[in-house]
Amino acid sequence: MFLLLSVISLRALSPEIIPGEGIKQVKIGMGYKEVLKNVGSPDVVLVLTPSNMEQWIYSAKPKGVVYIIFSRESGNV
């Protein structure tokens, strides 16, 4: 679990998350409303309580998974 969170944290430091075909770009600093407007509702939402974050999971086509991590303090990606 720690390794997964470490990978997700490193991914969140990149300037943009490019999810793939079928999902528009999500940029660091976007809020909940912007993500919902651009991407739609997530397939799965996981609340990461130890780090006070919320993780939205989207299916990326043709295959794969996209993780969007929000800070619960700021509400931003």
Biopython code that builds the backbone (N, CA, C, O; Angstrom):
import numpy as np
from Bio.PDB.StructureBuilder import StructureBuilder

atoms = [
    (1, "MET", "N", (0.836, -1.195, 0.000)),
    (1, "MET", "CA", (0.000, 0.000, 0.000)),
    (1, "MET", "C", (0.879, 1.257, 0.000)),
    (1, "MET", "O", (0.571, 2.229, -0.690)),
    (2, "PHE", "N", (1.963, 1.241, 0.766)),
    (2, "PHE", "CA", (2.852, 2.397, 0.818)),
    (2, "PHE", "C", (3.455, 2.680, -0.545)),
    (2, "PHE", "O", (3.564, 3.836, -0.954)),
    (3, "LEU", "N", (3.848, 1.622, -1.252)),
    (3, "LEU", "CA", (4.430, 1.787, -2.580)),
    (3, "LEU", "C", (3.432, 2.429, -3.528)),
    (3, "LEU", "O", (3.788, 3.328, -4.290)),
    (4, "LEU", "N", (2.177, 1.974, -3.487)),
    (4, "LEU", "CA", (1.135, 2.535, -4.351)),
    (4, "LEU", "C", (0.955, 4.021, -4.069)),
    (4, "LEU", "O", (0.877, 4.822, -5.000)),
    (5, "LEU", "N", (0.889, 4.394, -2.803)),
    (5, "LEU", "CA", (0.725, 5.808, -2.455)),
    (5, "LEU", "C", (1.938, 6.622, -2.877)),
    (5, "LEU", "O", (1.801, 7.777, -3.278)),
    (6, "SER", "N", (3.132, 6.026, -2.790)),
    (6, "SER", "CA", (4.339, 6.724, -3.224)),
    (6, "SER", "C", (4.302, 6.995, -4.716)),
    (6, "SER", "O", (4.651, 8.089, -5.159)),
    (7, "VAL", "N", (3.880, 6.004, -5.495)),
    (7, "VAL", "CA", (3.783, 6.164, -6.945)),
    (7, "VAL", "C", (2.753, 7.230, -7.279)),
    (7, "VAL", "O", (2.985, 8.074, -8.144)),
    (8, "ILE", "N", (1.613, 7.194, -6.592)),
    (8, "ILE", "CA", (0.566, 8.187, -6.842)),
    (8, "ILE", "C", (1.074, 9.582, -6.477)),
    (8, "ILE", "O", (0.801, 10.545, -7.193)),
    (9, "SER", "N", (1.809, 9.697, -5.371)),
    (9, "SER", "CA", (2.338, 10.996, -4.958)),
    (9, "SER", "C", (3.309, 11.542, -5.992)),
    (9, "SER", "O", (3.268, 12.730, -6.311)),
    (10, "LEU", "N", (4.185, 10.689, -6.519)),
    (10, "LEU", "CA", (5.112, 11.129, -7.556)),
    (10, "LEU", "C", (4.360, 11.559, -8.797)),
    (10, "LEU", "O", (4.731, 12.540, -9.440)),
    (11, "ARG", "N", (3.311, 10.839, -9.139)),
    (11, "ARG", "CA", (2.504, 11.177, -10.306)),
    (11, "ARG", "C", (1.846, 12.545, -10.120)),
    (11, "ARG", "O", (1.722, 13.315, -11.072)),
    (12, "ALA", "N", (1.429, 12.841, -8.894)),
    (12, "ALA", "CA", (0.759, 14.113, -8.621)),
    (12, "ALA", "C", (1.705, 15.299, -8.758)),
    (12, "ALA", "O", (1.253, 16.429, -8.942)),
    (13, "LEU", "N", (3.018, 15.060, -8.672)),
    (13, "LEU", "CA", (3.984, 16.144, -8.804)),
    (13, "LEU", "C", (4.217, 16.553, -10.253)),
    (13, "LEU", "O", (4.772, 17.621, -10.509)),
    (14, "SER", "N", (3.802, 15.721, -11.203)),
    (14, "SER", "CA", (3.984, 16.062, -12.613)),
    (14, "SER", "C", (3.078, 17.233, -12.972)),
    (14, "SER", "O", (2.024, 17.393, -12.357)),
    (15, "PRO", "N", (3.457, 18.061, -13.952)),
    (15, "PRO", "CA", (2.666, 19.250, -14.266)),
    (15, "PRO", "C", (1.272, 18.941, -14.798)),
    (15, "PRO", "O", (0.348, 19.728, -14.593)),
    (16, "GLU", "N", (1.106, 17.817, -15.471)),
    (16, "GLU", "CA", (-0.204, 17.439, -15.994)),
    (16, "GLU", "C", (-0.377, 15.935, -15.890)),
    (16, "GLU", "O", (0.591, 15.180, -15.981)),
    (17, "ILE", "N", (-1.601, 15.509, -15.700)),
    (17, "ILE", "CA", (-1.932, 14.092, -15.771)),
    (17, "ILE", "C", (-2.606, 13.897, -17.114)),
    (17, "ILE", "O", (-3.662, 14.477, -17.369)),
    (18, "ILE", "N", (-2.016, 13.097, -17.968)),
    (18, "ILE", "CA", (-2.592, 12.861, -19.289)),
    (18, "ILE", "C", (-3.218, 11.476, -19.273)),
    (18, "ILE", "O", (-2.506, 10.480, -19.402)),
    (19, "PRO", "N", (-4.522, 11.392, -19.120)),
    (19, "PRO", "CA", (-5.159, 10.114, -18.850)),
    (19, "PRO", "C", (-5.305, 9.168, -20.028)),
    (19, "PRO", "O", (-5.389, 7.958, -19.821)),
    (20, "GLY", "N", (-5.339, 9.662, -21.236)),
    (20, "GLY", "CA", (-5.518, 8.762, -22.375)),
    (20, "GLY", "C", (-6.813, 9.035, -23.111)),
    (20, "GLY", "O", (-7.535, 9.981, -22.797)),
    (21, "GLU", "N", (-7.096, 8.209, -24.080)),
    (21, "GLU", "CA", (-8.246, 8.380, -24.959)),
    (21, "GLU", "C", (-9.548, 8.321, -24.165)),
    (21, "GLU", "O", (-9.715, 7.468, -23.293)),
    (22, "GLY", "N", (-10.461, 9.225, -24.473)),
    (22, "GLY", "CA", (-11.774, 9.199, -23.846)),
    (22, "GLY", "C", (-11.895, 10.060, -22.598)),
    (22, "GLY", "O", (-13.005, 10.292, -22.119)),
    (23, "ILE", "N", (-10.782, 10.536, -22.062)),
    (23, "ILE", "CA", (-10.820, 11.390, -20.883)),
    (23, "ILE", "C", (-9.976, 12.623, -21.167)),
    (23, "ILE", "O", (-8.825, 12.505, -21.586)),
    (24, "LYS", "N", (-10.542, 13.810, -20.941)),
    (24, "LYS", "CA", (-9.799, 15.048, -21.187)),
    (24, "LYS", "C", (-8.709, 15.237, -20.142)),
    (24, "LYS", "O", (-8.696, 14.566, -19.110)),
    (25, "GLN", "N", (-7.807, 16.150, -20.422)),
    (25, "GLN", "CA", (-6.701, 16.408, -19.499)),
    (25, "GLN", "C", (-7.190, 16.961, -18.175)),
    (25, "GLN", "O", (-8.151, 17.728, -18.108)),
    (26, "VAL", "N", (-6.501, 16.550, -17.129)),
    (26, "VAL", "CA", (-6.711, 17.095, -15.795)),
    (26, "VAL", "C", (-5.389, 17.707, -15.373)),
    (26, "VAL", "O", (-4.351, 17.048, -15.423)),
    (27, "LYS", "N", (-5.422, 18.953, -14.960)),
    (27, "LYS", "CA", (-4.189, 19.655, -14.600)),
    (27, "LYS", "C", (-4.106, 19.838, -13.090)),
    (27, "LYS", "O", (-5.120, 19.969, -12.404)),
    (28, "ILE", "N", (-2.884, 19.843, -12.596)),
    (28, "ILE", "CA", (-2.641, 20.083, -11.179)),
    (28, "ILE", "C", (-3.223, 21.447, -10.816)),
    (28, "ILE", "O", (-3.012, 22.428, -11.530)),
    (29, "GLY", "N", (-3.953, 21.504, -9.706)),
    (29, "GLY", "CA", (-4.560, 22.746, -9.254)),
    (29, "GLY", "C", (-6.045, 22.837, -9.555)),
    (29, "GLY", "O", (-6.728, 23.716, -9.029)),
    (30, "MET", "N", (-6.563, 21.934, -10.402)),
    (30, "MET", "CA", (-7.997, 21.936, -10.695)),
    (30, "MET", "C", (-8.781, 21.532, -9.446)),
    (30, "MET", "O", (-8.328, 20.706, -8.653)),
    (31, "GLY", "N", (-9.947, 22.122, -9.289)),
    (31, "GLY", "CA", (-10.830, 21.772, -8.187)),
    (31, "GLY", "C", (-11.826, 20.696, -8.602)),
    (31, "GLY", "O", (-11.866, 20.287, -9.763)),
    (32, "TYR", "N", (-12.635, 20.239, -7.639)),
    (32, "TYR", "CA", (-13.627, 19.196, -7.883)),
    (32, "TYR", "C", (-14.557, 19.553, -9.042)),
    (32, "TYR", "O", (-14.788, 18.740, -9.937)),
    (33, "LYS", "N", (-15.085, 20.772, -9.015)),
    (33, "LYS", "CA", (-16.065, 21.175, -10.035)),
    (33, "LYS", "C", (-15.464, 21.178, -11.431)),
    (33, "LYS", "O", (-16.113, 20.758, -12.388)),
    (34, "GLU", "N", (-14.218, 21.652, -11.556)),
    (34, "GLU", "CA", (-13.552, 21.665, -12.865)),
    (34, "GLU", "C", (-13.347, 20.249, -13.391)),
    (34, "GLU", "O", (-13.562, 19.983, -14.574)),
    (35, "VAL", "N", (-12.929, 19.341, -12.511)),
    (35, "VAL", "CA", (-12.703, 17.955, -12.933)),
    (35, "VAL", "C", (-14.019, 17.314, -13.363)),
    (35, "VAL", "O", (-14.072, 16.647, -14.396)),
    (36, "LEU", "N", (-15.074, 17.508, -12.586)),
    (36, "LEU", "CA", (-16.378, 16.941, -12.953)),
    (36, "LEU", "C", (-16.867, 17.504, -14.281)),
    (36, "LEU", "O", (-17.450, 16.779, -15.087)),
    (37, "LYS", "N", (-16.633, 18.794, -14.511)),
    (37, "LYS", "CA", (-17.052, 19.429, -15.761)),
    (37, "LYS", "C", (-16.286, 18.860, -16.954)),
    (37, "LYS", "O", (-16.878, 18.584, -17.998)),
    (38, "ASN", "N", (-14.973, 18.684, -16.804)),
    (38, "ASN", "CA", (-14.130, 18.228, -17.904)),
    (38, "ASN", "C", (-14.136, 16.720, -18.103)),
    (38, "ASN", "O", (-14.026, 16.241, -19.231)),
    (39, "VAL", "N", (-14.264, 15.972, -17.015)),
    (39, "VAL", "CA", (-14.066, 14.527, -17.080)),
    (39, "VAL", "C", (-15.335, 13.741, -16.780)),
    (39, "VAL", "O", (-15.512, 12.639, -17.298)),
    (40, "GLY", "N", (-16.219, 14.288, -15.954)),
    (40, "GLY", "CA", (-17.415, 13.544, -15.567)),
    (40, "GLY", "C", (-17.220, 12.856, -14.227)),
    (40, "GLY", "O", (-16.219, 13.068, -13.543)),
    (41, "SER", "N", (-18.185, 12.035, -13.865)),
    (41, "SER", "CA", (-18.124, 11.332, -12.583)),
    (41, "SER", "C", (-17.113, 10.192, -12.637)),
    (41, "SER", "O", (-16.986, 9.527, -13.666)),
    (42, "PRO", "N", (-16.395, 9.961, -11.546)),
    (42, "PRO", "CA", (-15.426, 8.862, -11.531)),
    (42, "PRO", "C", (-16.114, 7.510, -11.444)),
    (42, "PRO", "O", (-17.263, 7.414, -11.014)),
    (43, "ASP", "N", (-15.398, 6.461, -11.858)),
    (43, "ASP", "CA", (-15.910, 5.099, -11.736)),
    (43, "ASP", "C", (-15.909, 4.658, -10.273)),
    (43, "ASP", "O", (-16.828, 3.973, -9.825)),
    (44, "VAL", "N", (-14.882, 5.050, -9.540)),
    (44, "VAL", "CA", (-14.719, 4.658, -8.141)),
    (44, "VAL", "C", (-14.122, 5.836, -7.386)),
    (44, "VAL", "O", (-13.279, 6.554, -7.922)),
    (45, "VAL", "N", (-14.552, 6.038, -6.150)),
    (45, "VAL", "CA", (-13.939, 7.049, -5.284)),
    (45, "VAL", "C", (-13.437, 6.346, -4.029)),
    (45, "VAL", "O", (-14.193, 5.632, -3.370)),
    (46, "LEU", "N", (-12.175, 6.545, -3.700)),
    (46, "LEU", "CA", (-11.591, 5.997, -2.477)),
    (46, "LEU", "C", (-11.135, 7.155, -1.606)),
    (46, "LEU", "O", (-10.477, 8.075, -2.091)),
    (47, "VAL", "N", (-11.475, 7.120, -0.336)),
    (47, "VAL", "CA", (-10.998, 8.148, 0.589)),
    (47, "VAL", "C", (-9.743, 7.609, 1.264)),
    (47, "VAL", "O", (-9.780, 6.575, 1.930)),
    (48, "LEU", "N", (-8.638, 8.316, 1.086)),
    (48, "LEU", "CA", (-7.358, 7.901, 1.656)),
    (48, "LEU", "C", (-7.175, 8.612, 2.989)),
    (48, "LEU", "O", (-6.537, 9.663, 3.056)),
    (49, "THR", "N", (-7.726, 8.044, 4.036)),
    (49, "THR", "CA", (-7.744, 8.723, 5.331)),
    (49, "THR", "C", (-6.370, 9.003, 5.927)),
    (49, "THR", "O", (-6.196, 10.067, 6.521)),
    (50, "PRO", "N", (-5.368, 8.104, 5.807)),
    (50, "PRO", "CA", (-4.085, 8.424, 6.450)),
    (50, "PRO", "C", (-3.455, 9.709, 5.925)),
    (50, "PRO", "O", (-2.816, 10.442, 6.679)),
    (51, "SER", "N", (-3.632, 9.983, 4.639)),
    (51, "SER", "CA", (-3.002, 11.166, 4.058)),
    (51, "SER", "C", (-3.985, 12.311, 3.856)),
    (51, "SER", "O", (-3.634, 13.343, 3.284)),
    (52, "ASN", "N", (-5.224, 12.130, 4.329)),
    (52, "ASN", "CA", (-6.246, 13.167, 4.215)),
    (52, "ASN", "C", (-6.482, 13.562, 2.761)),
    (52, "ASN", "O", (-6.632, 14.742, 2.444)),
    (53, "MET", "N", (-6.512, 12.567, 1.884)),
    (53, "MET", "CA", (-6.701, 12.805, 0.456)),
    (53, "MET", "C", (-7.914, 12.013, -0.025)),
    (53, "MET", "O", (-8.377, 11.097, 0.654)),
    (54, "GLU", "N", (-8.416, 12.368, -1.183)),
    (54, "GLU", "CA", (-9.481, 11.620, -1.831)),
    (54, "GLU", "C", (-9.002, 11.227, -3.215)),
    (54, "GLU", "O", (-8.462, 12.054, -3.949)),
    (55, "GLN", "N", (-9.195, 9.980, -3.568)),
    (55, "GLN", "CA", (-8.697, 9.448, -4.836)),
    (55, "GLN", "C", (-9.885, 9.092, -5.724)),
    (55, "GLN", "O", (-10.748, 8.306, -5.335)),
    (56, "TRP", "N", (-9.920, 9.671, -6.906)),
    (56, "TRP", "CA", (-10.942, 9.328, -7.891)),
    (56, "TRP", "C", (-10.302, 8.443, -8.937)),
    (56, "TRP", "O", (-9.213, 8.745, -9.427)),
    (57, "ILE", "N", (-10.967, 7.350, -9.286)),
    (57, "ILE", "CA", (-10.413, 6.398, -10.247)),
    (57, "ILE", "C", (-11.292, 6.368, -11.490)),
    (57, "ILE", "O", (-12.507, 6.190, -11.404)),
    (58, "TYR", "N", (-10.662, 6.545, -12.640)),
    (58, "TYR", "CA", (-11.349, 6.518, -13.929)),
    (58, "TYR", "C", (-10.784, 5.392, -14.784)),
    (58, "TYR", "O", (-9.597, 5.078, -14.699)),
    (59, "SER", "N", (-11.634, 4.784, -15.608)),
    (59, "SER", "CA", (-11.152, 3.819, -16.597)),
    (59, "SER", "C", (-10.651, 4.590, -17.804)),
    (59, "SER", "O", (-11.350, 5.465, -18.315)),
    (60, "ALA", "N", (-9.461, 4.277, -18.260)),
    (60, "ALA", "CA", (-8.892, 4.919, -19.443)),
    (60, "ALA", "C", (-8.966, 3.939, -20.604)),
    (60, "ALA", "O", (-8.634, 2.764, -20.450)),
    (61, "LYS", "N", (-9.396, 4.413, -21.752)),
    (61, "LYS", "CA", (-9.499, 3.542, -22.919)),
    (61, "LYS", "C", (-8.322, 3.799, -23.834)),
    (61, "LYS", "O", (-7.914, 4.955, -23.942)),
    (62, "PRO", "N", (-7.749, 2.824, -24.495)),
    (62, "PRO", "CA", (-8.271, 1.469, -24.652)),
    (62, "PRO", "C", (-8.118, 0.595, -23.418)),
    (62, "PRO", "O", (-8.925, -0.313, -23.224)),
    (63, "LYS", "N", (-7.121, 0.828, -22.577)),
    (63, "LYS", "CA", (-7.023, 0.068, -21.332)),
    (63, "LYS", "C", (-6.223, 0.877, -20.331)),
    (63, "LYS", "O", (-5.451, 1.764, -20.697)),
    (64, "GLY", "N", (-6.417, 0.561, -19.075)),
    (64, "GLY", "CA", (-5.676, 1.246, -18.027)),
    (64, "GLY", "C", (-6.587, 1.947, -17.039)),
    (64, "GLY", "O", (-7.812, 1.924, -17.162)),
    (65, "VAL", "N", (-5.966, 2.564, -16.069)),
    (65, "VAL", "CA", (-6.686, 3.242, -14.997)),
    (65, "VAL", "C", (-6.023, 4.591, -14.763)),
    (65, "VAL", "O", (-4.800, 4.707, -14.833)),
    (66, "VAL", "N", (-6.831, 5.611, -14.485)),
    (66, "VAL", "CA", (-6.328, 6.950, -14.186)),
    (66, "VAL", "C", (-6.693, 7.275, -12.742)),
    (66, "VAL", "O", (-7.844, 7.116, -12.335)),
    (67, "TYR", "N", (-5.713, 7.728, -11.975)),
    (67, "TYR", "CA", (-5.942, 8.131, -10.593)),
    (67, "TYR", "C", (-5.859, 9.648, -10.509)),
    (67, "TYR", "O", (-4.879, 10.243, -10.957)),
    (68, "ILE", "N", (-6.874, 10.270, -9.943)),
    (68, "ILE", "CA", (-6.850, 11.712, -9.697)),
    (68, "ILE", "C", (-6.940, 11.892, -8.186)),
    (68, "ILE", "O", (-7.906, 11.461, -7.557)),
    (69, "ILE", "N", (-5.930, 12.528, -7.614)),
    (69, "ILE", "CA", (-5.833, 12.665, -6.168)),
    (69, "ILE", "C", (-6.125, 14.112, -5.767)),
    (69, "ILE", "O", (-5.484, 15.042, -6.256)),
    (70, "PHE", "N", (-7.101, 14.290, -4.871)),
    (70, "PHE", "CA", (-7.459, 15.609, -4.365)),
    (70, "PHE", "C", (-6.993, 15.754, -2.923)),
    (70, "PHE", "O", (-7.094, 14.816, -2.133)),
    (71, "SER", "N", (-6.486, 16.923, -2.588)),
    (71, "SER", "CA", (-6.231, 17.269, -1.194)),
    (71, "SER", "C", (-7.565, 17.647, -0.569)),
    (71, "SER", "O", (-8.296, 18.470, -1.120)),
    (72, "ARG", "N", (-7.890, 17.055, 0.572)),
    (72, "ARG", "CA", (-9.157, 17.385, 1.219)),
    (72, "ARG", "C", (-9.077, 18.766, 1.886)),
    (72, "ARG", "O", (-10.107, 19.370, 2.187)),
    (73, "GLU", "N", (-7.868, 19.259, 2.114)),
    (73, "GLU", "CA", (-7.719, 20.590, 2.702)),
    (73, "GLU", "C", (-8.013, 21.672, 1.671)),
    (73, "GLU", "O", (-8.770, 22.604, 1.942)),
    (74, "SER", "N", (-7.408, 21.548, 0.478)),
    (74, "SER", "CA", (-7.588, 22.576, -0.547)),
    (74, "SER", "C", (-8.711, 22.238, -1.521)),
    (74, "SER", "O", (-9.282, 23.130, -2.149)),
    (75, "GLY", "N", (-9.031, 20.938, -1.650)),
    (75, "GLY", "CA", (-10.042, 20.518, -2.617)),
    (75, "GLY", "C", (-9.524, 20.486, -4.040)),
    (75, "GLY", "O", (-10.308, 20.332, -4.977)),
    (76, "ASN", "N", (-8.216, 20.629, -4.223)),
    (76, "ASN", "CA", (-7.625, 20.661, -5.561)),
    (76, "ASN", "C", (-6.817, 19.410, -5.848)),
    (76, "ASN", "O", (-6.403, 18.688, -4.940)),
    (77, "VAL", "N", (-6.601, 19.169, -7.154)),
    (77, "VAL", "CA", (-5.792, 18.034, -7.610)),
    (77, "VAL", "C", (-4.379, 18.213, -7.097)),
    (77, "VAL", "O", (-3.517, 17.374, -7.359)),
]
sb = StructureBuilder()
sb.init_structure("model")
sb.init_model(0)
sb.init_chain("A")
sb.init_seg("    ")
for serial, (resi, resn, name, xyz) in enumerate(atoms, 1):
    if name == "N":
        sb.init_residue(resn, " ", resi, " ")
    sb.init_atom(name, np.array(xyz, "f"), 0.0, 1.0, " ", f" {name:<3s}", serial, name[0])
structure = sb.get_structure()
